[in-house]
């Protein structure tokens, strides 16, 4: 085998290992590094009777956990099983083909259609999509630290596209927040950061805290 071909296969195998390592650790990271604490410059919205009432409306329902956004019938392990990853060798010529198929299936991960129109509150990490001067009006909400910064991103059923009309001040990448609003099963694509399976026009966004 020519040295160039050997190097090409080595590179492909490395890409394969990197993609599947990140994907395979996704749910582990979500459980270990989910939102439990945050550091902020201050509240994103001031206290008021109206805000308190809005929060009370959501509190009665409890807060949403990320697993509830996944189609109950979806098992990500089947992707690895179907592609027979454990049967591959270091010089397998199918590496690029399998990576492409894996990413296609990962990107098509089904959402929970029953969530459409539900009034929810959910904690997560902020990945800004849009800055207007010092305000963030659009961002991805993700379940664990580092999501959407590494490749591949979480599946769409674990990314929420959040829109805030007023915009948010004092937030940085990977700050942890509570988001309140009515969730929609409308997909949103970001070429650079991945696809969100849900859209959430934010009613309230505030720093994460135990009293959220």
Rosetta silent file (secondary structure, phi, psi, omega in degrees, C-alpha in Angstrom):
SEQUENCE: XXXXXXXXXXXXXXXXXXXXXXXXXXXXXXXXXXXXXXXXXXXXXXXXXXXXXXXXXXXXXXXXXXXXXXXXXXXXXXXXXXXXXXXXXXXXXXXXXXXXXXXXXXXXXXXXXXXXXXXXXXXXXXXXXXXXXXXXXXXXXXXXXXXXXXXXXXXXXXXXXXXXXXXXXXXXXXXXXXXXXXXXXXXXXXXXXXXXXXXXXXXXXXXXXXXX
SCORE:     score description
SCORE:     0.000 S_00000001
   1 L     0.000  129.891  178.048    0.000    0.000    0.000 S_00000001
   2 L   -58.779  145.864  179.649    1.440    3.432   -0.900 S_00000001
   3 H   -54.317  -38.235 -178.485    2.395    5.550    2.133 S_00000001
   4 H   -63.544  -38.748  179.273   -0.122    8.222    1.108 S_00000001
   5 H   -67.003  -40.516  178.611   -2.950    5.673    1.106 S_00000001
   6 H   -61.787  -42.399  179.098   -1.895    4.378    4.517 S_00000001
   7 H   -63.646  -39.480 -179.724   -1.883    7.908    5.895 S_00000001
   8 H   -61.738  -41.642  179.241   -5.329    8.505    4.388 S_00000001
   9 H   -68.766  -36.718  178.591   -6.743    5.457    6.118 S_00000001
  10 H   -62.601  -42.489  178.603   -5.095    6.449    9.380 S_00000001
  11 H   -64.059  -44.117  179.772   -6.683    9.897    9.167 S_00000001
  12 H   -60.825  -42.752  179.523  -10.095    8.410    8.349 S_00000001
  13 H   -63.863  -38.811  178.549   -9.850    6.019   11.288 S_00000001
  14 H   -64.021  -41.303  177.652   -8.909    8.879   13.587 S_00000001
  15 H   -61.891  -44.640  179.278  -11.944   10.865   12.376 S_00000001
  16 H   -57.904  -48.818 -178.114  -14.130    7.831   12.946 S_00000001
  17 H   -62.749  -40.628 -178.434  -12.841    7.349   16.473 S_00000001
  18 H   -66.034  -45.266 -179.285  -13.249   11.030   17.333 S_00000001
  19 H   -61.290  -47.344 -176.004  -16.815   11.277   16.040 S_00000001
  20 H   -75.494  -27.883  176.712  -18.000    8.159   17.834 S_00000001
  21 H   -65.397  -45.187  179.381  -16.130    8.942   21.028 S_00000001
  22 H   -65.118  -44.481 -179.264  -17.904   12.298   21.323 S_00000001
  23 H   -66.056  -40.725 -178.717  -21.272   10.801   20.402 S_00000001
  24 H   -65.998  -28.001 -179.654  -20.832    7.846   22.700 S_00000001
  25 L   -90.002   -2.262 -174.572  -20.068   10.108   25.651 S_00000001
  26 H   -53.609  -53.662 -175.269  -23.003   12.424   24.967 S_00000001
  27 H   -72.060  -28.180  174.022  -25.408   10.936   27.477 S_00000001
  28 H   -65.144  -46.777  178.855  -22.658   10.455   30.061 S_00000001
  29 H   -60.871  -41.247 -178.815  -21.753   14.143   29.821 S_00000001
  30 H   -60.344  -36.930 -178.562  -25.398   15.109   30.040 S_00000001
  31 H   -79.312  -32.960 -176.818  -25.764   13.236   33.301 S_00000001
  32 H   -84.408  -34.946 -171.865  -22.478   14.382   34.833 S_00000001
  33 L  -119.873   26.376  173.804  -22.377   17.993   33.711 S_00000001
  34 L   -65.989  166.367 -174.249  -26.029   18.982   33.509 S_00000001
  35 L   -63.710  112.091  175.820  -26.994   22.321   35.010 S_00000001
  36 L  -125.748  -16.275  179.512  -26.387   22.225   38.748 S_00000001
  37 L  -159.790  165.250  179.134  -24.812   25.615   39.352 S_00000001
  38 L  -155.838  159.141  177.639  -23.994   28.849   37.554 S_00000001
  39 L  -126.539  123.528 -171.090  -21.978   32.022   37.833 S_00000001
  40 L  -135.175  161.859  176.564  -23.586   35.242   36.629 S_00000001
  41 L   -79.764  -17.100 -179.391  -23.154   38.975   36.606 S_00000001
  42 L   153.872  174.801 -179.182  -26.628   39.417   38.036 S_00000001
  43 L   -59.096  147.353  179.573  -30.336   38.790   37.352 S_00000001
  44 L   -86.794  -14.777  176.213  -31.468   38.968   33.746 S_00000001
  45 L  -150.500  141.792 -175.315  -34.741   40.595   34.690 S_00000001
  46 L   -74.894  156.230 -179.975  -35.738   42.596   37.732 S_00000001
  47 L   -68.921  143.856  176.161  -38.254   41.357   40.309 S_00000001
  48 L  -160.714  161.691  178.786  -41.847   42.407   39.871 S_00000001
  49 H   -62.411  -39.388 -179.208  -45.322   41.196   40.798 S_00000001
  50 H   -64.423  -43.778  179.401  -46.017   40.305   37.162 S_00000001
  51 H   -63.763  -42.576  179.418  -42.821   38.265   36.877 S_00000001
  52 H   -60.512  -39.565  179.535  -43.551   36.489   40.146 S_00000001
  53 H   -67.491  -41.696  178.016  -47.012   35.535   38.892 S_00000001
  54 H   -59.047  -45.555 -179.130  -45.630   34.223   35.606 S_00000001
  55 H   -63.964  -37.279  179.302  -43.131   32.056   37.468 S_00000001
  56 H   -63.063  -36.537  179.104  -45.865   30.757   39.753 S_00000001
  57 H   -60.747  -38.414 -179.777  -47.868   29.612   36.722 S_00000001
  58 H   -78.942  -36.985 -174.426  -44.938   27.444   35.607 S_00000001
  59 H   -59.815  -33.520 -179.976  -43.926   26.257   39.069 S_00000001
  60 L   -61.969  -27.096 -177.774  -47.217   24.443   39.507 S_00000001
  61 L   -87.094  -11.402 -172.871  -46.323   22.232   36.558 S_00000001
  62 L    78.152  176.697 -177.893  -42.836   21.357   37.784 S_00000001
  63 L  -110.727  151.926 -174.738  -39.821   21.597   35.500 S_00000001
  64 L   -79.810  138.251  171.289  -39.025   19.630   32.380 S_00000001
  65 L  -100.342  153.258 -171.851  -36.109   17.204   32.243 S_00000001
  66 H   -63.044  -31.223  179.671  -34.210   16.793   28.993 S_00000001
  67 H   -59.581  -26.496 -178.508  -35.096   13.121   28.596 S_00000001
  68 H   -70.063  -13.667  178.932  -38.712   14.139   28.080 S_00000001
  69 H   -85.138  -10.041 -178.344  -37.739   15.792   24.776 S_00000001
  70 E   -89.764  137.270  173.438  -36.630   12.459   23.303 S_00000001
  71 L   -55.800  124.272 -177.053  -39.060   10.263   21.396 S_00000001
  72 L   -56.326  -23.164 -177.410  -39.767    7.450   23.891 S_00000001
  73 L   -88.942   -5.707 -174.711  -39.203    4.867   21.143 S_00000001
  74 L   -87.842  129.379  175.733  -35.752    6.159   20.151 S_00000001
  75 L  -125.004  107.518 -176.959  -32.664    4.278   21.319 S_00000001
  76 L   -61.698  -21.863  179.944  -29.373    5.845   20.151 S_00000001
  77 H   -63.702  -26.448 -178.893  -27.557    2.565   20.805 S_00000001
  78 H   -65.326  -26.198  177.756  -29.290    1.059   17.773 S_00000001
  79 H   -61.931  -47.917 -179.946  -27.276    3.375   15.523 S_00000001
  80 H   -64.451  -39.521 -179.149  -24.028    1.783   16.693 S_00000001
  81 H   -67.525  -44.857 -178.667  -25.511   -1.702   16.466 S_00000001
  82 H   -62.815  -36.394 -178.071  -26.931   -1.229   12.964 S_00000001
  83 L   -84.768   -3.212  176.752  -23.625    0.098   11.650 S_00000001
  84 L    52.911   48.200 -177.815  -21.727   -2.806   13.284 S_00000001
  85 H   -59.060  -37.393 -176.136  -19.093   -0.483   14.660 S_00000001
  86 H   -69.686   -9.899  179.254  -17.576   -3.194   16.851 S_00000001
  87 H   -95.637   -2.918 -175.883  -16.733   -5.246   13.753 S_00000001
  88 L   -79.096  147.357  175.488  -14.621   -2.550   12.104 S_00000001
  89 L  -107.722  169.318 -176.999  -10.837   -2.781   11.764 S_00000001
  90 L   -61.089  -29.072 -176.999   -8.292    0.033   11.657 S_00000001
  91 L  -107.316   22.574 -178.858   -7.996   -0.192    7.874 S_00000001
  92 L   -63.336  124.673 -178.473  -11.707   -0.655    7.115 S_00000001
  93 L   -71.473   -7.878 -176.773  -12.479    1.119    3.803 S_00000001
  94 L   -90.109    4.309 -172.726  -16.023    1.911    4.982 S_00000001
  95 H   -53.555  -54.817 -177.524  -14.949    4.449    7.606 S_00000001
  96 H   -61.777  -39.642  179.646  -15.997    7.592    5.739 S_00000001
  97 H   -63.565  -41.974 -178.365  -19.244    5.996    4.589 S_00000001
  98 H   -70.942  -38.715  176.167  -20.155    4.927    8.125 S_00000001
  99 H   -59.436  -45.559 -179.339  -19.321    8.330    9.602 S_00000001
 100 H   -61.602  -42.526 -179.773  -21.594    9.969    7.028 S_00000001
 101 H   -68.623  -40.133  177.825  -24.427    7.524    7.774 S_00000001
 102 H   -60.385  -47.774 -178.405  -23.998    7.929   11.526 S_00000001
 103 H   -64.572  -34.290  177.041  -24.167   11.721   11.305 S_00000001
 104 H   -63.309  -46.595 -179.209  -27.252   11.504    9.085 S_00000001
 105 H   -68.271  -39.321  178.701  -29.071    9.324   11.614 S_00000001
 106 H   -60.623  -42.685 -179.192  -27.863   11.430   14.549 S_00000001
 107 H   -70.663  -19.499  179.510  -29.191   14.548   12.836 S_00000001
 108 L   -98.855   12.139 -178.394  -32.553   12.815   12.253 S_00000001
 109 L   -53.884  126.824 -173.243  -33.005   11.796   15.906 S_00000001
 110 L   -72.254  143.830  176.185  -36.765   11.987   16.527 S_00000001
 111 E   -89.378  173.645  175.030  -38.308   14.527   18.877 S_00000001
 112 L   -94.098   99.382 -175.247  -41.212   13.980   21.248 S_00000001
 113 H   -60.974  -24.414 -178.619  -44.150   15.323   19.247 S_00000001
 114 H   -67.457  -14.038 -179.227  -46.343   15.289   22.364 S_00000001
 115 H   -79.408  -13.525 -175.345  -44.349   18.253   23.719 S_00000001
 116 L   -58.087  124.149  177.806  -45.684   20.632   21.056 S_00000001
 117 L    85.571   -0.208 -179.565  -47.458   23.576   22.683 S_00000001
 118 L   -74.041  141.446  176.530  -46.544   22.591   26.241 S_00000001
 119 E   -88.615  113.907 -170.454  -45.869   25.381   28.726 S_00000001
 120 E  -129.584  165.258  162.312  -42.514   24.467   30.240 S_00000001
 121 E  -133.414  139.355 -173.688  -39.568   25.612   32.279 S_00000001
 122 E  -149.714  140.691  176.437  -36.215   23.961   31.716 S_00000001
 123 E   -92.566  154.199  176.950  -32.598   24.528   32.819 S_00000001
 124 E  -178.471  177.055  179.955  -29.671   24.438   30.418 S_00000001
 125 E   -96.634  145.013 -174.907  -26.449   25.930   29.107 S_00000001
 126 E   -93.421  128.536  171.101  -26.424   28.917   26.741 S_00000001
 127 E  -121.913   98.994 -175.034  -24.820   28.810   23.277 S_00000001
 128 E   -61.997  141.544  175.211  -25.348   32.280   21.743 S_00000001
 129 E  -110.488  -22.733 -170.384  -26.362   32.512   18.090 S_00000001
 130 E  -152.555  126.689  174.126  -26.821   36.249   17.798 S_00000001
 131 E  -113.606  129.883  172.643  -25.441   39.292   19.583 S_00000001
 132 E  -116.396  101.553 -170.795  -27.043   42.703   19.179 S_00000001
 133 L    56.777 -112.496 -178.499  -24.593   45.085   20.783 S_00000001
 134 L  -105.431   10.280 -178.088  -24.431   43.649   24.319 S_00000001
 135 E  -109.677  147.772  173.728  -27.678   41.674   24.184 S_00000001
 136 E  -107.145  122.778  179.694  -28.350   38.095   23.114 S_00000001
 137 E  -105.193  -21.481 -179.594  -31.669   37.611   21.356 S_00000001
 138 E  -137.388  136.795  176.353  -31.210   34.071   20.051 S_00000001
 139 E  -157.400  158.932  170.036  -29.391   31.104   21.525 S_00000001
 140 E   -87.877  137.710  170.732  -29.312   27.332   21.708 S_00000001
 141 E  -104.487  126.502 -175.383  -30.161   25.816   25.068 S_00000001
 142 E  -129.511  158.737 -170.511  -28.268   22.537   25.601 S_00000001
 143 L   -84.843  -13.188 -179.121  -28.204   19.975   28.422 S_00000001
 144 L  -145.589  158.768 -176.610  -24.498   19.790   29.245 S_00000001
 145 L   -63.485  132.583  177.021  -21.366   21.925   29.304 S_00000001
 146 L    92.838  -10.130 -179.527  -19.502   22.100   25.981 S_00000001
 147 L   -61.979  141.710 -179.405  -22.384   20.927   23.776 S_00000001
 148 L    75.355   -7.691  174.742  -22.424   22.451   20.245 S_00000001
 149 L   -92.665  -32.284  178.081  -18.824   23.584   20.722 S_00000001
 150 L   -98.624  167.135 -178.916  -17.463   20.098   20.019 S_00000001
 151 L  -113.898  136.245   -6.551  -18.253   17.847   17.033 S_00000001
 152 L   -78.652  162.731  174.788  -20.724   16.288   16.646 S_00000001
 153 L   -72.438  171.368  173.717  -23.311   18.420   18.454 S_00000001
 154 L   -59.484  161.736  175.349  -26.067   16.754   20.494 S_00000001
 155 L   -65.461  157.900 -177.644  -28.929   15.272   18.473 S_00000001
 156 H   -56.295  -28.040  179.758  -31.710   17.746   17.598 S_00000001
 157 H   -75.653    3.276  175.835  -33.971   16.308   20.292 S_00000001
 158 H  -124.930   22.573  175.684  -31.462   17.642   22.833 S_00000001
 159 E  -133.724  132.179  177.267  -31.150   21.199   21.488 S_00000001
 160 E  -118.005  128.610  174.595  -33.708   23.983   21.938 S_00000001
 161 E   -87.421  116.741 -176.677  -33.641   27.171   19.865 S_00000001
 162 E  -107.664  134.735  177.191  -34.595   30.020   22.213 S_00000001
 163 E  -119.865  132.549  178.039  -35.773   33.460   21.083 S_00000001
 164 E  -124.901  117.903 -177.307  -35.999   36.448   23.414 S_00000001
 165 E   -63.687  -41.886 -177.449  -37.703   39.587   22.144 S_00000001
 166 E   -76.642  -26.353 -174.680  -36.139   41.871   24.735 S_00000001
 167 E    83.872  154.505 -174.310  -32.695   40.338   24.520 S_00000001
 168 E  -119.547  135.542  179.463  -30.566   39.283   27.465 S_00000001
 169 L  -109.515  154.071  173.648  -27.695   41.154   29.054 S_00000001
 170 L    77.106   21.637  178.567  -24.859   39.847   31.202 S_00000001
 171 L  -112.077  151.125  176.288  -24.697   36.351   29.736 S_00000001
 172 L  -130.441  168.934  178.191  -21.728   34.470   28.344 S_00000001
 173 L   -56.581  131.281  177.448  -21.221   31.185   26.495 S_00000001
 174 L    72.639   15.054  166.197  -22.139   28.227   28.719 S_00000001
 175 L   -64.381  154.954 -177.497  -23.833   30.272   31.422 S_00000001
 176 E  -107.779  131.142 -175.258  -26.623   28.249   33.043 S_00000001
 177 E  -137.179  162.471  163.418  -30.182   29.550   32.946 S_00000001
 178 E   -97.996  137.013  173.963  -33.811   28.702   33.487 S_00000001
 179 E  -123.283  131.881  179.065  -36.012   29.294   30.444 S_00000001
 180 E  -115.836  139.018  176.370  -39.813   29.541   30.676 S_00000001
 181 E   167.194 -177.366  179.190  -42.132   29.479   27.674 S_00000001
 182 E  -100.181  114.047 -173.307  -44.383   27.500   25.351 S_00000001
 183 E   -81.935  144.399  178.397  -42.282   25.004   23.414 S_00000001
 184 E  -123.897  148.262  178.111  -42.903   24.216   19.751 S_00000001
 185 L   -88.678   51.119  178.438  -41.757   21.246   17.672 S_00000001
 186 L  -103.734  122.429 -177.843  -40.350   23.578   15.022 S_00000001
 187 L   -76.236  145.324  176.833  -36.888   22.659   13.788 S_00000001
 188 E  -135.040  130.783 -177.237  -34.178   25.308   13.490 S_00000001
 189 E  -106.891  132.962  169.332  -30.894   24.821   11.629 S_00000001
 190 E  -119.513  118.699 -176.488  -27.580   26.512   12.378 S_00000001
 191 L   -58.783  -35.861 -175.171  -24.932   25.685    9.800 S_00000001
 192 L   -85.962  -31.011 -168.064  -22.137   26.213   12.300 S_00000001
 193 L  -117.808   -9.365  178.555  -23.600   24.745   15.508 S_00000001
 194 E   121.296 -168.433 -177.190  -26.143   22.070   14.616 S_00000001
 195 E  -120.134  135.584  175.283  -29.907   21.631   14.457 S_00000001
 196 E   -99.002  132.736  178.560  -32.477   22.253   17.176 S_00000001
 197 L   -83.335  -10.072 -177.121  -35.534   20.018   17.192 S_00000001
 198 E  -134.082  152.520  172.183  -37.512   22.562   19.222 S_00000001
 199 E  -120.727  136.912 -177.414  -38.187   26.295   19.252 S_00000001
 200 E  -134.689   98.126  171.820  -38.957   28.117   22.499 S_00000001
 201 E   -66.648  117.875 -171.214  -40.043   31.782   22.469 S_00000001
 202 E   -75.949  126.981  171.969  -38.848   32.787   25.928 S_00000001
 203 E   -85.934  -42.525  177.567  -41.359   34.206   28.356 S_00000001
 204 E  -141.066  138.802  168.503  -38.736   34.401   31.123 S_00000001
 205 E  -132.484  128.980 -179.080  -34.976   33.734   31.169 S_00000001
 206 E  -147.581  159.164  178.042  -33.107   33.961   34.459 S_00000001
 207 E   -56.988  144.738  178.978  -29.918   32.624   36.070 S_00000001
 208 L   -65.530  140.603  176.724  -30.111   29.063   37.283 S_00000001
 209 L  -162.937  160.275 -177.088  -30.783   28.631   40.990 S_00000001
 210 L   -63.212  -22.264 -178.379  -32.307   26.144   43.340 S_00000001
 211 L   -95.184   11.218 -179.495  -35.398   28.307   43.693 S_00000001
 212 L   -61.239    0.000    0.000  -36.041   28.411   39.937 S_00000001
